Amino acid sequence: MNEKDMLEMISPWISDEEIFRLNAEHYVETTQCFDRIFTDGIGSDVYESGDTHGSPRVYRDFISRVGSAPFGTDRILRQIASEYVAAHGYRNVVPHHEAPDKQTALLARDLLSHMPPGYRLYLGQSGAEAVEAGIKFTDAARYRNNQGQRTKFIAMHGAFHGRTLGALSFSSNIVHRRGYRVAINDVISIPYPAAHPYFVWTLDRSKSPHEKSSYAIRYFDFSTYTPEQYRKEHLDPLLDQIETISTLIVEDGVQGEGGMNVGRTDLLQELYGFCRQHGIFVMLDAVQSGIGRTGKMFAFEYANFSPDIVTLAKALSDGLPQSATICKKELAPERSGRHSNTNGGNPFISLVSRAVLSEIKRRNLLERVSFNGDVLRRVLKEDFADRYDVVHSARNLGYMGGIEFWNPDTRQPDPTLRDAVAKHGLENGLLLLGCGISGIRIMPPLTTSVEALVTGLNALAYCVQKARDEVARKRATLPV
Ligand SMILES: Cc1ncc(COP(=O)(O)O)c(C=O)c1O
């Protein structure tokens, strides 16, 4: 290929209009898709292509690629990555699972240094794949230990662990779940012990998952519960089948997709303690909340707890396709061939993961997120929850935050209002993403300064006001 062809391959000339057309014509629909094309960014800001709406615009990023961009758009990471690729290329010479390599060896050392001793690491490619690996590790351990009767999983209402058939088994969201077969039917759902009241999709697992009537929006409020009360109401009822339960799977510290529901530490400790007491493995899914997002490397550090399995993806490799399943040594597959994949453990991606871990430390991001997380909590309370009747509740742990909207007249979640807030965000230079039934996420890059956070929140307050007036106006003109 000559230089000109190469440049054309790297930077093809194509109009935004043509990109939208090709996208619409050829791709299946997946999740929400912006009618914008973003070309670059710096730190907590994202730039839109100049072609689509006349002039290039800058957006404050409150999404961080759904938590996969710990530094937003980062020059240092870009430089490390391009120098490595220029020198070594971007792939393994031989697959990692078949021949060790420098970068993956060092990644294991660096990542496991954040865990207590006695853990092993498995590298895959997506969050869902990390979860599936964890499920298989617990199954294999039950089989090895002659505990074949322990087949059931405990999962949370509102859980999200990925879209593959194993991971999807734990979901109770009607949109994600209805009509699909799943791999695991032995799932018991219990409510997530959040620190604030919240609405959530629930699935009655005694009924068909394909019937609309099996799903319901429910409201939970554990804010005044004692740990004993939570145990009595939601854990003790499991005692009559306790010998059949293998594993608890729960999002670590905060339920992300299900509504940015922040767990109450003492109730989570009660839940984990119950599992320990009854020989149930605890698998914490840190795909969204891990790698510093909550102000700790892992949210389970707040609960002073060491899980049996931890899953990671997203921020671990700055959004490149790499995931990790970290398990206690005794849960690791007992021999080669039991579990693997082809492209996991890519040395280039592992270098990026090492750079992510190293930059989090070098830039003191855990301290920053923890400190600014307190500012975020105050603003969410004073400027949103206390100010707007349409805000049902607002919460965060570090830079993992959410606002849940409701209709104060009907006292029900208000997804129409949430969608209007997101639309006004886009029109006013703020990138927002929904979660749960009627929530929006607040997930800026970990590098976001307190000034950038607060100006973004000011813009958000403006959008809430606009959306509230607009929705109220529309509802007032509807025929009764
Ligand atoms: C907690 C959690 N687990 C698993 C997943 C699935 O990850 P992936 O999309 O990489 O398969 C997600 C994705 O949002 C997640 O938030």
The ligand as an SDF file (V2000), in Angstrom:
LIG
                    3D

 16 16  0  0  0  0  0  0  0  0999 V2000
  -22.0610   -4.1330   36.1920 C   0  0  0  0  0  0  0  0  0  0  0  0
  -21.8970   -4.5630   34.7670 C   0  0  0  0  0  0  0  0  0  0  0  0
  -21.5780   -5.8420   34.5050 N   0  0  0  0  0  0  0  0  0  0  0  0
  -21.4010   -6.2820   33.2510 C   0  0  0  0  0  0  0  0  0  0  0  0
  -21.5500   -5.4350   32.1820 C   0  0  0  0  0  0  0  0  0  0  0  0
  -21.3630   -5.9540   30.7920 C   0  0  0  0  0  0  0  0  0  0  0  0
  -20.1720   -5.4730   30.2500 O   0  0  0  0  0  0  0  0  0  0  0  0
  -19.9520   -5.5600   28.6760 P   0  0  0  0  0  0  0  0  0  0  0  0
  -20.8710   -4.5780   28.0550 O   0  0  0  0  0  0  0  0  0  0  0  0
  -18.5010   -5.2050   28.4940 O   0  0  0  0  0  0  0  0  0  0  0  0
  -20.2530   -6.9640   28.2720 O   0  0  0  0  0  0  0  0  0  0  0  0
  -21.8760   -4.0950   32.4090 C   0  0  0  0  0  0  0  0  0  0  0  0
  -22.0540   -3.1660   31.2950 C   0  0  0  0  0  0  0  0  0  0  0  0
  -22.5900   -2.0930   31.3970 O   0  0  0  0  0  0  0  0  0  0  0  0
  -22.0540   -3.6510   33.7370 C   0  0  0  0  0  0  0  0  0  0  0  0
  -22.3730   -2.3790   34.0140 O   0  0  0  0  0  0  0  0  0  0  0  0
  1  2  1  0
  2  3  1  0
  2 15  2  0
  3  4  2  0
  4  5  1  0
  5  6  1  0
  5 12  2  0
  6  7  1  0
  7  8  1  0
  8  9  2  0
  8 10  1  0
  8 11  1  0
 12 13  1  0
 12 15  1  0
 13 14  2  0
 15 16  1  0
M  END
$$$$
